Amino acid sequence: TASVTGLIALDGPGLAVGKRFQIKQPRLPKLVWEVTEISPGVSWSWVQRSPGGATSALHALTPLAPDRTLVRQVLDQTGPV
């Protein structure tokens, strides 16, 4: 998406619990996200921890057509910052 300008799989290719991904977004520093849960073809969750807080993100997938999928993202931020 336009909200991501760079993605590096730090632990090799593929999506699996415990794998880490470095993501670059416009106007934000590079952040490392760790996969915490996967339901193949349905959803995945990951968390990004920084001093002062953590952000978890759920990505839920809804197939619309053979070549289209709707992705809903839910963010939860915790911590003092």
C-alpha positions in Angstrom: 0.0 0.0 0.0 1.0 3.6 -0.2 1.4 3.7 3.5 4.4 1.4 3.3 7.5 2.4 1.4 9.8 -0.4 2.5 9.6 -3.9 4.0 12.5 -6.2 5.0 11.9 -9.7 6.3 14.6 -9.9 9.0 14.2 -13.6 9.7 13.9 -14.9 6.1 10.9 -15.2 3.8 7.4 -16.3 4.9 5.0 -15.3 7.6 5.3 -17.3 10.8 4.8 -16.6 14.5 8.0 -15.0 15.9 9.3 -13.7 12.6 10.2 -10.0 12.5 9.7 -7.5 9.7 11.2 -4.0 9.4 8.7 -1.6 7.9 9.3 2.0 6.7 6.4 4.4 6.3 6.4 8.0 5.2 7.3 10.5 8.0 8.0 7.6 10.5 11.2 5.9 11.6 11.8 2.3 10.5 10.0 0.1 13.0 10.3 -3.7 13.7 7.2 -5.7 14.0 7.0 -9.3 15.3 4.3 -11.7 14.2 2.3 -12.9 17.2 -0.6 -14.9 15.7 -1.6 -16.3 12.3 -4.8 -17.9 11.1 -3.9 -18.8 7.5 -6.1 -17.1 4.9 -8.0 -15.4 7.6 -5.8 -13.0 9.7 -2.5 -12.2 11.2 -1.4 -10.1 14.1 1.9 -8.5 15.1 3.4 -6.2 17.7 5.9 -3.3 17.6 7.5 -2.4 20.9 9.3 0.9 21.5 10.4 2.7 24.7 7.2 4.2 26.1 4.7 1.9 24.5 3.6 -0.9 22.2 1.4 -1.1 19.2 -0.4 -4.3 18.1 -2.1 -4.7 14.8 -4.6 -7.2 13.6 -5.0 -7.7 9.8 -8.3 -9.5 8.9 -8.7 -10.8 5.3 -12.0 -11.1 3.5 -11.9 -12.6 0.0 -14.0 -10.5 -2.5 -13.1 -12.2 -5.8 -10.4 -14.5 -7.1 -8.1 -11.5 -7.5 -9.3 -9.2 -4.8 -9.1 -9.3 -1.0 -10.4 -6.8 1.6 -7.9 -6.2 4.4 -9.2 -4.6 7.7 -6.6 -3.4 10.1 -7.2 -2.8 13.8 -4.5 -1.0 15.9 -4.2 -1.1 19.7 -1.7 1.2 21.4 -0.6 0.8 25.0 1.9 2.6 27.2 2.4 6.1 28.6 3.4 7.7 25.3 
